[in-house]
Amino acid sequence: MKKIISPALIMFFLVIPFVVYAGGRWYDNGTLHSASIAEWNRATYANKLATAVDMALSSPKIKTKVKNSGSIDTLRPFAIELVSCIDEAAAGQDYGNTEVAEVAAICMISMGW
């Protein structure tokens, strides 16, 4: 049986790394720390990822893993997971002035961070 890889999945893995690295380091320049969900939904993936880095580092558990590894790249899967959780929670929702930080905190708790 042949497995078919979705063209969208291929584009994700080919395009996202270039989008993230185009503006500098993948973990720099996040500006959504105090943003509303509506602002989050309009933001670029690179901005979401860089913001999620800072949010993930607020978890002592995650911060310890990164420190013990000696590499900021250890943080990337956690930041990606946090972006996905916030995106999923925020998709098609009208949260009014709900801040991303509130949704991020709920995501982090639900993920056991």
Helices and strands as residue ranges (DSSP letters): H 7-22, H 37-42, H 45-56, H 60-69, G 72-75, H 76-90, H 100-110
